[in-house]
């Protein structure tokens, strides 16, 4: 059973951050939700830093960097 004092954590799988439509939309929601009740965890494609890493961390989010996706899956 979850501690009711802790926010619900929602996974956001965003791929590479390039400030496209989905990235901008998710960040707009994240900036404006009640983060004491809901927090986002971001799963990002690639190990490099993204331009929004610091903002996500400052808002209480967590970032999980995943190895870059490639279509060559042989």
PDB file of N, H, CA, C and O in Angstrom:
ATOM      1  N   UNK A   1       0.842  -1.178   0.000  1.00  0.00           N
ATOM      2  CA  UNK A   1       0.000   0.000   0.000  1.00  0.00           C
ATOM      3  C   UNK A   1       0.889   1.242   0.000  1.00  0.00           C
ATOM      4  O   UNK A   1       1.887   1.300   0.717  1.00  0.00           O
ATOM      5  N   UNK A   2       0.527   2.207  -0.787  1.00  0.00           N
ATOM      6  H   UNK A   2      -0.284   2.159  -1.370  1.00  0.00           H
ATOM      7  CA  UNK A   2       1.314   3.412  -0.979  1.00  0.00           C
ATOM      8  C   UNK A   2       1.070   4.406   0.148  1.00  0.00           C
ATOM      9  O   UNK A   2      -0.052   4.553   0.632  1.00  0.00           O
ATOM     10  N   UNK A   3       2.146   5.091   0.560  1.00  0.00           N
ATOM     11  H   UNK A   3       3.057   4.972   0.166  1.00  0.00           H
ATOM     12  CA  UNK A   3       2.061   6.150   1.563  1.00  0.00           C
ATOM     13  C   UNK A   3       1.319   7.338   0.945  1.00  0.00           C
ATOM     14  O   UNK A   3       1.771   7.880  -0.063  1.00  0.00           O
ATOM     15  N   UNK A   4       0.221   7.742   1.513  1.00  0.00           N
ATOM     16  H   UNK A   4      -0.146   7.301   2.332  1.00  0.00           H
ATOM     17  CA  UNK A   4      -0.598   8.823   0.948  1.00  0.00           C
ATOM     18  C   UNK A   4       0.087  10.175   0.992  1.00  0.00           C
ATOM     19  O   UNK A   4      -0.395  11.124   0.373  1.00  0.00           O
ATOM     20  N   UNK A   5       1.203  10.289   1.711  1.00  0.00           N
ATOM     21  H   UNK A   5       1.594   9.518   2.214  1.00  0.00           H
ATOM     22  CA  UNK A   5       1.946  11.548   1.727  1.00  0.00           C
ATOM     23  C   UNK A   5       2.844  11.685   0.500  1.00  0.00           C
ATOM     24  O   UNK A   5       3.213  12.793   0.108  1.00  0.00           O
ATOM     25  N   UNK A   6       3.189  10.555  -0.097  1.00  0.00           N
ATOM     26  H   UNK A   6       2.890   9.655   0.221  1.00  0.00           H
ATOM     27  CA  UNK A   6       4.061  10.553  -1.269  1.00  0.00           C
ATOM     28  C   UNK A   6       3.232  10.795  -2.532  1.00  0.00           C
ATOM     29  O   UNK A   6       2.121  10.276  -2.647  1.00  0.00           O
ATOM     30  N   UNK A   7       3.759  11.579  -3.486  1.00  0.00           N
ATOM     31  H   UNK A   7       4.661  12.001  -3.393  1.00  0.00           H
ATOM     32  CA  UNK A   7       3.014  11.797  -4.733  1.00  0.00           C
ATOM     33  C   UNK A   7       2.971  10.533  -5.592  1.00  0.00           C
ATOM     34  O   UNK A   7       3.853   9.678  -5.506  1.00  0.00           O
ATOM     35  N   UNK A   8       1.953  10.434  -6.404  1.00  0.00           N
ATOM     36  H   UNK A   8       1.237  11.128  -6.474  1.00  0.00           H
ATOM     37  CA  UNK A   8       1.880   9.379  -7.409  1.00  0.00           C
ATOM     38  C   UNK A   8       2.952   9.685  -8.450  1.00  0.00           C
ATOM     39  O   UNK A   8       3.113  10.838  -8.851  1.00  0.00           O
ATOM     40  N   UNK A   9       3.684   8.667  -8.890  1.00  0.00           N
ATOM     41  H   UNK A   9       3.553   7.731  -8.565  1.00  0.00           H
ATOM     42  CA  UNK A   9       4.735   8.860  -9.891  1.00  0.00           C
ATOM     43  C   UNK A   9       4.232   8.331 -11.230  1.00  0.00           C
ATOM     44  O   UNK A   9       3.727   7.212 -11.318  1.00  0.00           O
ATOM     45  N   UNK A  10       4.375   9.149 -12.270  1.00  0.00           N
ATOM     46  H   UNK A  10       4.785  10.059 -12.198  1.00  0.00           H
ATOM     47  CA  UNK A  10       3.916   8.807 -13.609  1.00  0.00           C
ATOM     48  C   UNK A  10       5.119   8.765 -14.541  1.00  0.00           C
ATOM     49  O   UNK A  10       5.881   9.729 -14.618  1.00  0.00           O
ATOM     50  N   UNK A  11       5.292   7.650 -15.250  1.00  0.00           N
ATOM     51  H   UNK A  11       4.673   6.867 -15.187  1.00  0.00           H
ATOM     52  CA  UNK A  11       6.413   7.501 -16.180  1.00  0.00           C
ATOM     53  C   UNK A  11       6.100   8.223 -17.486  1.00  0.00           C
ATOM     54  O   UNK A  11       5.034   8.043 -18.074  1.00  0.00           O
ATOM     55  N   UNK A  12       7.048   9.041 -17.925  1.00  0.00           N
ATOM     56  H   UNK A  12       7.915   9.188 -17.448  1.00  0.00           H
ATOM     57  CA  UNK A  12       6.955   9.717 -19.215  1.00  0.00           C
ATOM     58  C   UNK A  12       8.098   9.196 -20.083  1.00  0.00           C
ATOM     59  O   UNK A  12       9.265   9.433 -19.770  1.00  0.00           O
ATOM     60  N   UNK A  13       7.785   8.504 -21.148  1.00  0.00           N
ATOM     61  H   UNK A  13       6.837   8.312 -21.403  1.00  0.00           H
ATOM     62  CA  UNK A  13       8.799   8.000 -22.066  1.00  0.00           C
ATOM     63  C   UNK A  13       8.849   8.986 -23.228  1.00  0.00           C
ATOM     64  O   UNK A  13       7.957   9.012 -24.076  1.00  0.00           O
ATOM     65  N   UNK A  14       9.915   9.804 -23.255  1.00  0.00           N
ATOM     66  H   UNK A  14      10.640   9.783 -22.566  1.00  0.00           H
ATOM     67  CA  UNK A  14       9.955  10.912 -24.200  1.00  0.00           C
ATOM     68  C   UNK A  14      10.950  10.734 -25.336  1.00  0.00           C
ATOM     69  O   UNK A  14      10.969  11.558 -26.250  1.00  0.00           O
ATOM     70  N   UNK A  15      11.768   9.705 -25.320  1.00  0.00           N
ATOM     71  H   UNK A  15      11.753   9.035 -24.578  1.00  0.00           H
ATOM     72  CA  UNK A  15      12.760   9.549 -26.378  1.00  0.00           C
ATOM     73  C   UNK A  15      13.811  10.643 -26.283  1.00  0.00           C
ATOM     74  O   UNK A  15      14.180  11.053 -25.182  1.00  0.00           O
ATOM     75  N   UNK A  16      14.297  11.120 -27.423  1.00  0.00           N
ATOM     76  H   UNK A  16      13.998  10.787 -28.317  1.00  0.00           H
ATOM     77  CA  UNK A  16      15.245  12.238 -27.427  1.00  0.00           C
ATOM     78  C   UNK A  16      14.467  13.535 -27.266  1.00  0.00           C
ATOM     79  O   UNK A  16      13.439  13.733 -27.915  1.00  0.00           O
ATOM     80  N   UNK A  17      14.952  14.411 -26.406  1.00  0.00           N
ATOM     81  H   UNK A  17      15.787  14.249 -25.879  1.00  0.00           H
ATOM     82  CA  UNK A  17      14.276  15.686 -26.175  1.00  0.00           C
ATOM     83  C   UNK A  17      14.720  16.673 -27.250  1.00  0.00           C
ATOM     84  O   UNK A  17      15.900  17.007 -27.352  1.00  0.00           O
ATOM     85  N   UNK A  18      13.762  17.133 -28.046  1.00  0.00           N
ATOM     86  H   UNK A  18      12.803  16.862 -27.963  1.00  0.00           H
ATOM     87  CA  UNK A  18      14.079  18.106 -29.093  1.00  0.00           C
ATOM     88  C   UNK A  18      13.071  19.248 -29.133  1.00  0.00           C
ATOM     89  O   UNK A  18      12.980  19.970 -30.126  1.00  0.00           O
ATOM     90  N   UNK A  19      12.323  19.405 -28.060  1.00  0.00           N
ATOM     91  H   UNK A  19      12.397  18.819 -27.254  1.00  0.00           H
ATOM     92  CA  UNK A  19      11.321  20.463 -27.917  1.00  0.00           C
ATOM     93  C   UNK A  19      10.284  20.435 -29.027  1.00  0.00           C
ATOM     94  O   UNK A  19       9.824  21.478 -29.491  1.00  0.00           O
ATOM     95  N   UNK A  20       9.922  19.227 -29.447  1.00  0.00           N
ATOM     96  H   UNK A  20      10.296  18.379 -29.070  1.00  0.00           H
ATOM     97  CA  UNK A  20       8.832  19.066 -30.395  1.00  0.00           C
ATOM     98  C   UNK A  20       7.505  19.130 -29.674  1.00  0.00           C
ATOM     99  O   UNK A  20       7.448  19.518 -28.507  1.00  0.00           O
ATOM    100  N   UNK A  21       6.445  18.756 -30.352  1.00  0.00           N
ATOM    101  H   UNK A  21       6.491  18.440 -31.300  1.00  0.00           H
ATOM    102  CA  UNK A  21       5.101  18.874 -29.804  1.00  0.00           C
ATOM    103  C   UNK A  21       4.885  18.114 -28.514  1.00  0.00           C
ATOM    104  O   UNK A  21       4.381  18.683 -27.545  1.00  0.00           O
ATOM    105  N   UNK A  22       5.255  16.840 -28.473  1.00  0.00           N
ATOM    106  H   UNK A  22       5.664  16.378 -29.260  1.00  0.00           H
ATOM    107  CA  UNK A  22       5.010  16.027 -27.277  1.00  0.00           C
ATOM    108  C   UNK A  22       5.878  16.502 -26.118  1.00  0.00           C
ATOM    109  O   UNK A  22       5.390  16.620 -24.994  1.00  0.00           O
ATOM    110  N   UNK A  23       7.161  16.777 -26.373  1.00  0.00           N
ATOM    111  H   UNK A  23       7.557  16.681 -27.286  1.00  0.00           H
ATOM    112  CA  UNK A  23       8.055  17.243 -25.307  1.00  0.00           C
ATOM    113  C   UNK A  23       7.530  18.531 -24.677  1.00  0.00           C
ATOM    114  O   UNK A  23       7.498  18.662 -23.453  1.00  0.00           O
ATOM    115  N   UNK A  24       7.128  19.461 -25.502  1.00  0.00           N
ATOM    116  H   UNK A  24       7.154  19.355 -26.496  1.00  0.00           H
ATOM    117  CA  UNK A  24       6.611  20.744 -25.014  1.00  0.00           C
ATOM    118  C   UNK A  24       5.320  20.551 -24.238  1.00  0.00           C
ATOM    119  O   UNK A  24       5.131  21.156 -23.182  1.00  0.00           O
ATOM    120  N   UNK A  25       4.431  19.712 -24.754  1.00  0.00           N
ATOM    121  H   UNK A  25       4.585  19.221 -25.611  1.00  0.00           H
ATOM    122  CA  UNK A  25       3.153  19.450 -24.093  1.00  0.00           C
ATOM    123  C   UNK A  25       3.353  18.818 -22.714  1.00  0.00           C
ATOM    124  O   UNK A  25       2.742  19.253 -21.738  1.00  0.00           O
ATOM    125  N   UNK A  26       4.208  17.792 -22.632  1.00  0.00           N
ATOM    126  H   UNK A  26       4.704  17.439 -23.425  1.00  0.00           H
ATOM    127  CA  UNK A  26       4.454  17.121 -21.351  1.00  0.00           C
ATOM    128  C   UNK A  26       5.055  18.099 -20.342  1.00  0.00           C
ATOM    129  O   UNK A  26       4.651  18.111 -19.179  1.00  0.00           O
ATOM    130  N   UNK A  27       6.014  18.919 -20.774  1.00  0.00           N
ATOM    131  H   UNK A  27       6.342  18.909 -21.719  1.00  0.00           H
ATOM    132  CA  UNK A  27       6.634  19.875 -19.849  1.00  0.00           C
ATOM    133  C   UNK A  27       5.641  20.954 -19.421  1.00  0.00           C
ATOM    134  O   UNK A  27       5.674  21.384 -18.268  1.00  0.00           O
ATOM    135  N   UNK A  28       4.772  21.395 -20.303  1.00  0.00           N
ATOM    136  H   UNK A  28       4.745  21.045 -21.239  1.00  0.00           H
ATOM    137  CA  UNK A  28       3.743  22.377 -19.911  1.00  0.00           C
ATOM    138  C   UNK A  28       2.840  21.803 -18.826  1.00  0.00           C
ATOM    139  O   UNK A  28       2.508  22.490 -17.860  1.00  0.00           O
ATOM    140  N   UNK A  29       2.444  20.545 -18.986  1.00  0.00           N
ATOM    141  H   UNK A  29       2.713  19.987 -19.771  1.00  0.00           H
ATOM    142  CA  UNK A  29       1.622  19.904 -17.954  1.00  0.00           C
ATOM    143  C   UNK A  29       2.417  19.802 -16.658  1.00  0.00           C
ATOM    144  O   UNK A  29       1.914  20.137 -15.585  1.00  0.00           O
ATOM    145  N   UNK A  30       3.660  19.339 -16.759  1.00  0.00           N
ATOM    146  H   UNK A  30       4.070  19.067 -17.630  1.00  0.00           H
ATOM    147  CA  UNK A  30       4.480  19.121 -15.564  1.00  0.00           C
ATOM    148  C   UNK A  30       4.696  20.418 -14.778  1.00  0.00           C
ATOM    149  O   UNK A  30       4.673  20.406 -13.548  1.00  0.00           O
ATOM    150  N   UNK A  31       4.903  21.514 -15.470  1.00  0.00           N
ATOM    151  H   UNK A  31       4.922  21.524 -16.470  1.00  0.00           H
ATOM    152  CA  UNK A  31       5.120  22.802 -14.796  1.00  0.00           C
ATOM    153  C   UNK A  31       3.872  23.277 -14.053  1.00  0.00           C
ATOM    154  O   UNK A  31       3.975  24.048 -13.099  1.00  0.00           O
ATOM    155  N   UNK A  32       2.695  22.820 -14.486  1.00  0.00           N
ATOM    156  H   UNK A  32       2.612  22.193 -15.261  1.00  0.00           H
ATOM    157  CA  UNK A  32       1.443  23.378 -13.967  1.00  0.00           C
ATOM    158  C   UNK A  32       0.604  22.432 -13.117  1.00  0.00           C
ATOM    159  O   UNK A  32      -0.463  22.826 -12.648  1.00  0.00           O
ATOM    160  N   UNK A  33       1.053  21.200 -12.903  1.00  0.00           N
ATOM    161  H   UNK A  33       1.920  20.880 -13.284  1.00  0.00           H
ATOM    162  CA  UNK A  33       0.288  20.284 -12.052  1.00  0.00           C
ATOM    163  C   UNK A  33       0.656  20.500 -10.590  1.00  0.00           C
ATOM    164  O   UNK A  33       1.643  21.164 -10.276  1.00  0.00           O
ATOM    165  N   UNK A  34      -0.134  19.944  -9.723  1.00  0.00           N
ATOM    166  H   UNK A  34      -0.936  19.404  -9.978  1.00  0.00           H
ATOM    167  CA  UNK A  34       0.184  19.957  -8.290  1.00  0.00           C
ATOM    168  C   UNK A  34       1.211  18.849  -8.049  1.00  0.00           C
ATOM    169  O   UNK A  34       0.849  17.683  -7.891  1.00  0.00           O
ATOM    170  N   UNK A  35       2.487  19.219  -8.021  1.00  0.00           N
ATOM    171  H   UNK A  35       2.781  20.166  -8.149  1.00  0.00           H
ATOM    172  CA  UNK A  35       3.561  18.229  -7.906  1.00  0.00           C
ATOM    173  C   UNK A  35       3.676  17.637  -6.510  1.00  0.00           C
ATOM    174  O   UNK A  35       4.473  16.724  -6.296  1.00  0.00           O
ATOM    175  N   UNK A  36       2.895  18.136  -5.554  1.00  0.00           N
ATOM    176  H   UNK A  36       2.247  18.877  -5.727  1.00  0.00           H
ATOM    177  CA  UNK A  36       2.848  17.474  -4.247  1.00  0.00           C
ATOM    178  C   UNK A  36       1.973  16.222  -4.323  1.00  0.00           C
ATOM    179  O   UNK A  36       2.051  15.352  -3.457  1.00  0.00           O
ATOM    180  N   UNK A  37       1.128  16.135  -5.378  1.00  0.00           N
ATOM    181  H   UNK A  37       1.065  16.842  -6.082  1.00  0.00           H
ATOM    182  CA  UNK A  37       0.251  14.983  -5.564  1.00  0.00           C
ATOM    183  C   UNK A  37       0.713  14.062  -6.693  1.00  0.00           C
ATOM    184  O   UNK A  37       0.519  12.849  -6.625  1.00  0.00           O
ATOM    185  N   UNK A  38       1.321  14.636  -7.725  1.00  0.00           N
ATOM    186  H   UNK A  38       1.479  15.622  -7.780  1.00  0.00           H
ATOM    187  CA  UNK A  38       1.750  13.862  -8.900  1.00  0.00           C
ATOM    188  C   UNK A  38       3.146  14.302  -9.299  1.00  0.00           C
ATOM    189  O   UNK A  38       3.420  15.496  -9.420  1.00  0.00           O
ATOM    190  N   UNK A  39       4.022  13.339  -9.501  1.00  0.00           N
ATOM    191  H   UNK A  39       3.799  12.369  -9.403  1.00  0.00           H
ATOM    192  CA  UNK A  39       5.364  13.618  -9.983  1.00  0.00           C
ATOM    193  C   UNK A  39       5.621  12.789 -11.234  1.00  0.00           C
ATOM    194  O   UNK A  39       5.088  11.689 -11.378  1.00  0.00           O
ATOM    195  N   UNK A  40       6.434  13.320 -12.132  1.00  0.00           N
ATOM    196  H   UNK A  40       6.867  14.213 -12.015  1.00  0.00           H
ATOM    197  CA  UNK A  40       6.783  12.621 -13.366  1.00  0.00           C
ATOM    198  C   UNK A  40       8.192  12.063 -13.260  1.00  0.00           C
ATOM    199  O   UNK A  40       9.085  12.698 -12.698  1.00  0.00           O
ATOM    200  N   UNK A  41       8.380  10.876 -13.803  1.00  0.00           N
ATOM    201  H   UNK A  41       7.655  10.360 -14.259  1.00  0.00           H
ATOM    202  CA  UNK A  41       9.694  10.288 -14.011  1.00  0.00           C
ATOM    203  C   UNK A  41       9.887  10.198 -15.521  1.00  0.00           C
ATOM    204  O   UNK A  41       9.020   9.689 -16.230  1.00  0.00           O
ATOM    205  N   UNK A  42      11.019  10.690 -16.010  1.00  0.00           N
ATOM    206  H   UNK A  42      11.723  11.104 -15.433  1.00  0.00           H
ATOM    207  CA  UNK A  42      11.275  10.763 -17.443  1.00  0.00           C
ATOM    208  C   UNK A  42      12.262   9.687 -17.863  1.00  0.00           C
ATOM    209  O   UNK A  42      13.349   9.565 -17.296  1.00  0.00           O
ATOM    210  N   UNK A  43      11.870   8.912 -18.861  1.00  0.00           N
ATOM    211  H   UNK A  43      10.988   9.011 -19.321  1.00  0.00           H
ATOM    212  CA  UNK A  43      12.748   7.909 -19.468  1.00  0.00           C
ATOM    213  C   UNK A  43      13.153   8.464 -20.823  1.00  0.00           C
ATOM    214  O   UNK A  43      12.312   8.677 -21.696  1.00  0.00           O
ATOM    215  N   UNK A  44      14.473   8.701 -20.995  1.00  0.00           N
ATOM    216  H   UNK A  44      15.157   8.528 -20.286  1.00  0.00           H
ATOM    217  CA  UNK A  44      14.975   9.368 -22.194  1.00  0.00           C
ATOM    218  C   UNK A  44      15.913   8.475 -22.979  1.00  0.00           C
ATOM    219  O   UNK A  44      16.682   7.696 -22.414  1.00  0.00           O
ATOM    220  N   UNK A  45      15.835   8.602 -24.279  1.00  0.00           N
ATOM    221  H   UNK A  45      15.210   9.234 -24.738  1.00  0.00           H
ATOM    222  CA  UNK A  45      16.652   7.845 -25.218  1.00  0.00           C
ATOM    223  C   UNK A  45      18.030   8.501 -25.344  1.00  0.00           C
ATOM    224  O   UNK A  45      18.131   9.661 -25.743  1.00  0.00           O
ATOM    225  N   UNK A  46      19.079   7.769 -25.010  1.00  0.00           N
ATOM    226  H   UNK A  46      18.998   6.826 -24.686  1.00  0.00           H
ATOM    227  CA  UNK A  46      20.442   8.297 -25.124  1.00  0.00           C
ATOM    228  C   UNK A  46      20.980   8.707 -23.769  1.00  0.00           C
ATOM    229  O   UNK A  46      20.226   9.090 -22.873  1.00  0.00           O
ATOM    230  N   UNK A  47      22.280   8.624 -23.631  1.00  0.00           N
ATOM    231  H   UNK A  47      22.892   8.313 -24.359  1.00  0.00           H
ATOM    232  CA  UNK A  47      22.917   8.882 -22.344  1.00  0.00           C
ATOM    233  C   UNK A  47      23.342  10.341 -22.157  1.00  0.00           C
ATOM    234  O   UNK A  47      23.743  10.732 -21.061  1.00  0.00           O
ATOM    235  N   UNK A  48      23.256  11.142 -23.212  1.00  0.00           N
ATOM    236  H   UNK A  48      22.930  10.825 -24.103  1.00  0.00           H
ATOM    237  CA  UNK A  48      23.706  12.537 -23.120  1.00  0.00           C
ATOM    238  C   UNK A  48      22.696  13.395 -22.351  1.00  0.00           C
ATOM    239  O   UNK A  48      21.530  13.032 -22.199  1.00  0.00           O
ATOM    240  N   UNK A  49      23.179  14.531 -21.880  1.00  0.00           N
ATOM    241  H   UNK A  49      24.127  14.826 -22.004  1.00  0.00           H
ATOM    242  CA  UNK A  49      22.308  15.472 -21.167  1.00  0.00           C
ATOM    243  C   UNK A  49      21.313  16.092 -22.137  1.00  0.00           C
ATOM    244  O   UNK A  49      21.582  16.218 -23.332  1.00  0.00           O
ATOM    245  N   UNK A  50      20.170  16.473 -21.605  1.00  0.00           N
ATOM    246  H   UNK A  50      19.953  16.371 -20.634  1.00  0.00           H
ATOM    247  CA  UNK A  50      19.186  17.185 -22.422  1.00  0.00           C
ATOM    248  C   UNK A  50      19.043  18.596 -21.873  1.00  0.00           C
ATOM    249  O   UNK A  50      19.404  18.856 -20.725  1.00  0.00           O
ATOM    250  N   UNK A  51      18.520  19.508 -22.681  1.00  0.00           N
ATOM    251  H   UNK A  51      18.226  19.297 -23.613  1.00  0.00           H
ATOM    252  CA  UNK A  51      18.363  20.903 -22.237  1.00  0.00           C
ATOM    253  C   UNK A  51      17.412  21.077 -21.046  1.00  0.00           C
ATOM    254  O   UNK A  51      17.450  22.115 -20.385  1.00  0.00           O
ATOM    255  N   UNK A  52      16.565  20.090 -20.762  1.00  0.00           N
ATOM    256  H   UNK A  52      16.534  19.247 -21.299  1.00  0.00           H
ATOM    257  CA  UNK A  52      15.586  20.255 -19.680  1.00  0.00           C
ATOM    258  C   UNK A  52      15.907  19.431 -18.439  1.00  0.00           C
ATOM    259  O   UNK A  52      15.112  19.406 -17.500  1.00  0.00           O
ATOM    260  N   UNK A  53      17.054  18.758 -18.416  1.00  0.00           N
ATOM    261  H   UNK A  53      17.700  18.779 -19.179  1.00  0.00           H
ATOM    262  CA  UNK A  53      17.401  17.926 -17.260  1.00  0.00           C
ATOM    263  C   UNK A  53      17.345  18.711 -15.950  1.00  0.00           C
ATOM    264  O   UNK A  53      16.722  18.263 -14.988  1.00  0.00           O
ATOM    265  N   UNK A  54      17.977  19.855 -15.907  1.00  0.00           N
ATOM    266  H   UNK A  54      18.483  20.219 -16.689  1.00  0.00           H
ATOM    267  CA  UNK A  54      18.024  20.642 -14.660  1.00  0.00           C
ATOM    268  C   UNK A  54      16.633  21.069 -14.210  1.00  0.00           C
ATOM    269  O   UNK A  54      16.324  21.032 -13.018  1.00  0.00           O
ATOM    270  N   UNK A  55      15.793  21.476 -15.161  1.00  0.00           N
ATOM    271  H   UNK A  55      16.044  21.506 -16.129  1.00  0.00           H
ATOM    272  CA  UNK A  55      14.436  21.902 -14.792  1.00  0.00           C
ATOM    273  C   UNK A  55      13.637  20.726 -14.227  1.00  0.00           C
ATOM    274  O   UNK A  55      12.939  20.881 -13.225  1.00  0.00           O
ATOM    275  N   UNK A  56      13.732  19.560 -14.855  1.00  0.00           N
ATOM    276  H   UNK A  56      14.299  19.434 -15.669  1.00  0.00           H
ATOM    277  CA  UNK A  56      13.007  18.386 -14.365  1.00  0.00           C
ATOM    278  C   UNK A  56      13.415  18.065 -12.940  1.00  0.00           C
ATOM    279  O   UNK A  56      12.563  17.832 -12.083  1.00  0.00           O
ATOM    280  N   UNK A  57      14.712  18.052 -12.684  1.00  0.00           N
ATOM    281  H   UNK A  57      15.405  18.242 -13.380  1.00  0.00           H
ATOM    282  CA  UNK A  57      15.215  17.750 -11.339  1.00  0.00           C
ATOM    283  C   UNK A  57      14.763  18.809 -10.348  1.00  0.00           C
ATOM    284  O   UNK A  57      14.381  18.479  -9.225  1.00  0.00           O
ATOM    285  N   UNK A  58      14.799  20.089 -10.748  1.00  0.00           N
ATOM    286  H   UNK A  58      15.109  20.357 -11.660  1.00  0.00           H
ATOM    287  CA  UNK A  58      14.383  21.162  -9.832  1.00  0.00           C
ATOM    288  C   UNK A  58      12.897  21.081  -9.488  1.00  0.00           C
ATOM    289  O   UNK A  58      12.479  21.549  -8.428  1.00  0.00           O
ATOM    290  N   UNK A  59      12.095  20.487 -10.383  1.00  0.00           N
ATOM    291  H   UNK A  59      12.434  20.107 -11.243  1.00  0.00           H
ATOM    292  CA  UNK A  59      10.661  20.325 -10.127  1.00  0.00           C
ATOM    293  C   UNK A  59      10.350  19.041  -9.353  1.00  0.00           C
ATOM    294  O   UNK A  59       9.193  18.782  -9.022  1.00  0.00           O
ATOM    295  N   UNK A  60      11.379  18.237  -9.062  1.00  0.00           N
ATOM    296  H   UNK A  60      12.319  18.447  -9.330  1.00  0.00           H
ATOM    297  CA  UNK A  60      11.180  17.024  -8.270  1.00  0.00           C
ATOM    298  C   UNK A  60      11.096  15.750  -9.089  1.00  0.00           C
ATOM    299  O   UNK A  60      10.863  14.673  -8.540  1.00  0.00           O
ATOM    300  N   UNK A  61      11.285  15.861 -10.408  1.00  0.00           N
ATOM    301  H   UNK A  61      11.474  16.736 -10.854  1.00  0.00           H
ATOM    302  CA  UNK A  61      11.227  14.692 -11.272  1.00  0.00           C
ATOM    303  C   UNK A  61      12.521  13.901 -11.241  1.00  0.00           C
ATOM    304  O   UNK A  61      13.560  14.388 -10.793  1.00  0.00           O
ATOM    305  N   UNK A  62      12.436  12.685 -11.721  1.00  0.00           N
ATOM    306  H   UNK A  62      11.593  12.290 -12.085  1.00  0.00           H
ATOM    307  CA  UNK A  62      13.618  11.839 -11.852  1.00  0.00           C
ATOM    308  C   UNK A  62      13.830  11.557 -13.330  1.00  0.00           C
ATOM    309  O   UNK A  62      12.880  11.512 -14.111  1.00  0.00           O
ATOM    310  N   UNK A  63      15.101  11.366 -13.703  1.00  0.00           N
ATOM    311  H   UNK A  63      15.872  11.402 -13.068  1.00  0.00           H
ATOM    312  CA  UNK A  63      15.459  11.111 -15.099  1.00  0.00           C
ATOM    313  C   UNK A  63      16.180   9.777 -15.173  1.00  0.00           C
ATOM    314  O   UNK A  63      17.115   9.514 -14.416  1.00  0.00           O
ATOM    315  N   UNK A  64      15.730   8.941 -16.097  1.00  0.00           N
ATOM    316  H   UNK A  64      14.971   9.155 -16.712  1.00  0.00           H
ATOM    317  CA  UNK A  64      16.382   7.661 -16.348  1.00  0.00           C
ATOM    318  C   UNK A  64      16.851   7.666 -17.793  1.00  0.00           C
ATOM    319  O   UNK A  64      16.037   7.683 -18.716  1.00  0.00           O
ATOM    320  N   UNK A  65      18.162   7.650 -17.989  1.00  0.00           N
ATOM    321  H   UNK A  65      18.824   7.636 -17.239  1.00  0.00           H
ATOM    322  CA  UNK A  65      18.743   7.646 -19.335  1.00  0.00           C
ATOM    323  C   UNK A  65      18.880   6.198 -19.795  1.00  0.00           C
ATOM    324  O   UNK A  65      19.403   5.353 -19.069  1.00  0.00           O
ATOM    325  N   UNK A  66      18.409   5.927 -20.992  1.00  0.00           N
ATOM    326  H   UNK A  66      17.984   6.614 -21.581  1.00  0.00           H
ATOM    327  CA  UNK A  66      18.447   4.589 -21.561  1.00  0.00           C
ATOM    328  C   UNK A  66      19.373   4.584 -22.771  1.00  0.00           C
ATOM    329  O   UNK A  66      19.511   5.611 -23.437  1.00  0.00           O
ATOM    330  N   UNK A  67      20.008   3.459 -23.071  1.00  0.00           N
ATOM    331  H   UNK A  67      19.896   2.625 -22.531  1.00  0.00           H
ATOM    332  CA  UNK A  67      20.845   3.403 -24.269  1.00  0.00           C
ATOM    333  C   UNK A  67      20.038   3.831 -25.494  1.00  0.00           C
ATOM    334  O   UNK A  67      18.845   3.546 -25.597  1.00  0.00           O
ATOM    335  N   UNK A  68      20.699   4.512 -26.408  1.00  0.00           N
ATOM    336  H   UNK A  68      21.668   4.744 -26.324  1.00  0.00           H
ATOM    337  CA  UNK A  68      20.023   5.025 -27.602  1.00  0.00           C
ATOM    338  C   UNK A  68      19.367   3.900 -28.382  1.00  0.00           C
ATOM    339  O   UNK A  68      19.951   2.831 -28.560  1.00  0.00           O
ATOM    340  N   UNK A  69      18.169   4.144 -28.839  1.00  0.00           N
ATOM    341  H   UNK A  69      17.694   5.013 -28.694  1.00  0.00           H
ATOM    342  CA  UNK A  69      17.422   3.190 -29.646  1.00  0.00           C
ATOM    343  C   UNK A  69      18.022   3.137 -31.047  1.00  0.00           C
ATOM    344  O   UNK A  69      18.338   4.172 -31.633  1.00  0.00           O
ATOM    345  N   UNK A  70      18.174   1.948 -31.572  1.00  0.00           N
ATOM    346  H   UNK A  70      17.917   1.107 -31.097  1.00  0.00           H
ATOM    347  CA  UNK A  70      18.586   1.778 -32.968  1.00  0.00           C
ATOM    348  C   UNK A  70      17.653   0.776 -33.617  1.00  0.00           C
ATOM    349  O   UNK A  70      17.165  -0.146 -32.964  1.00  0.00           O
ATOM    350  N   UNK A  71      17.411   0.959 -34.895  1.00  0.00           N
ATOM    351  H   UNK A  71      17.808   1.709 -35.425  1.00  0.00           H
ATOM    352  CA  UNK A  71      16.527   0.044 -35.616  1.00  0.00           C
ATOM    353  C   UNK A  71      17.231  -1.225 -36.019  1.00  0.00           C
ATOM    354  O   UNK A  71      16.572  -2.207 -36.362  1.00  0.00           O
ATOM    355  N   UNK A  72      18.548  -1.241 -35.991  1.00  0.00           N
ATOM    356  H   UNK A  72      19.084  -0.444 -35.713  1.00  0.00           H
ATOM    357  CA  UNK A  72      19.317  -2.421 -36.370  1.00  0.00           C
ATOM    358  C   UNK A  72      19.352  -3.373 -35.180  1.00  0.00           C
ATOM    359  O   UNK A  72      20.284  -3.337 -34.377  1.00  0.00           O
ATOM    360  N   UNK A  73      18.355  -4.207 -35.070  1.00  0.00           N
ATOM    361  H   UNK A  73      17.597  -4.236 -35.721  1.00  0.00           H
ATOM    362  CA  UNK A  73      18.209  -5.095 -33.915  1.00  0.00           C
ATOM    363  C   UNK A  73      18.566  -6.542 -34.287  1.00  0.00           C
ATOM    364  O   UNK A  73      17.891  -7.472 -33.846  1.00  0.00           O
ATOM    365  N   UNK A  74      19.608  -6.739 -35.083  1.00  0.00           N
ATOM    366  H   UNK A  74      20.156  -5.983 -35.441  1.00  0.00           H
ATOM    367  CA  UNK A  74      19.961  -8.102 -35.513  1.00  0.00           C
ATOM    368  C   UNK A  74      20.735  -8.856 -34.481  1.00  0.00           C
ATOM    369  O   UNK A  74      21.098 -10.010 -34.704  1.00  0.00           O
TER     370      UNK A  74
END
